[in-house]
Amino acid sequence: MVDLDEIRTSFEFFDDWEDKYRFILDMGKTVPSLPYDKRTDQNIVRGCQSQVWLVSNYDSTSNSLRLEIDSDAHIVRGLIAIIQSAYKNLSPSEILEFDIDGLFEELKLFSHLSATRGNGLRAMVHRIRAEARTHQSSEE
């Protein structure tokens, strides 16, 4: 998984959006595939143009929410890599407090994604935040 600071540095380094787009696609290759038995209707993220599946598990030992997310679209897998880097090792409360919209603004994602991709990205975040709220009561 790519570190969030590395993502920020890379986005600053690249001058044009095409290079950033290729970087997002390359990050998508690092996202582990979700096993087919987890690609169920229950795990589908509604509101995405592509198929996106999300599974969350609360780890009480580390007080973190583990996210398994996958998609059938290469660019979406890259966006998943950004999301997973942002939320890596965070507790449910920290996920809810994290300014993910600020990160997307910093990376200028919405200005370069189609409206449907942007809506899908928002749908993923909405679902993750709902999962975090569900697991928030598990925190000590």
N, C-alpha and C positions, 0 to 999 in steps of 0.2 A: 504494500500500500504506500502510495506517495504521501509524504509529509505535507501538512498544510503550508508550512513556511516555504517548502520547495515549490509548491503550486504558486504561491504569491510571487516568489522570486522569478519563476519561469514566465509568468504572465507579464511581469515588469520588463523582462529581458526581450520578449518578442515584440517587434514593432507593428506587425500587421495581424489582423484577425485570422488569416489563413494559417499562420504558424501556430497561433493559439488553438485553433480548431484541430490541427494535426496533433498537438500536444494532448488535447482532451481525448482524441481518439486513441492515442498511445496509452494514456492512463486507463482507458476502458479495458485494454487488454490485460491489465493487472487485477481486475475485479474477478474474484472466484465465481465460477458458475454455480448457480443454485441447483441442488439435486432435483431431479424431475419429480420426486415425490413431494417436494415443497412448492411446486408450481401448480398450486390449486386455486380455485375460484376464491377461496377465503383469503388467500395471500395476494391477490391481484390488487394493485393500486388503481383505483377508479380515477378517471380524468386524464389519463395519459394517452397520447396518440399511439404509442407503442405498447406492447405487453411489458408490464413491470410487476415483479413480485417482490414482496417485502415480508421478512420474518424477523421478529425481535425476540430477544431472550434477555431477561434480567439476570446479571451475575452478582449475587449478593456478596461474594468474597471481595470483589473489586468495586462494588457499588457502581456498576456501569451497565449501560444498555448496549448489548451486542446486536448489530444490525447486519442481516444478510439480505442483500438486494441484488436483483438481476434483471436484465432486460433482453429483448430480442433485437434491439437497435444499438449499433456501435456507439453513436454519439451519446445516447442515453447512458450507456455503461460508463462513459467518461464522466458524465455529470454525476453518476452514482459514486465514482471514485472521489470526486470533490466533496460530496455530502459525507461519505464515510470518513474521509480525512478530517473534516470539520468536527464530526461528532465522535471521533475515536476516543475511547476510554472515558467518555463523559457519563455522569450520573443522569438519571431522568430529569432532575431539577436543573442541572447544568445545560442539558439539551434545550429545555424550555427557556432558559435565560440567554442562550447563545444567539447573537444577532446574525442569523443566517442570511437575512435579506441584505444586511450591511456587507456581508462577504460577497454575495452575488453582485451587489452594486459596485464594490471595489474591483471585482473581476470583469465588470461590464457584461455579464452574461445575458441579461434580458435585452440589451440593445443589439445583440448579435444572434439571438435565437429567434426562431419563428414564434409567433403567438401561441401556436399549439404546443411547441416544445416548452415554452415558458410556463404555460398552464400545467403541463405535465410535471415540471420541476416543482412548481408550487404544490401540486397534488401529493408528490412524494414527501415534501416537507410537512404538509398538513397531516399526513398519515403517521409520520415519525413522531411528530409532536403529540398526536393522539395516543400513540403507543407509550410515549414518555409519561403522559398524564396517567395512563393506566398503571404503569409500574412505579410511579412516584410514591405511592403509599407503601411500597416495599422497602424504601430507603429507611435507614436507621436514623 
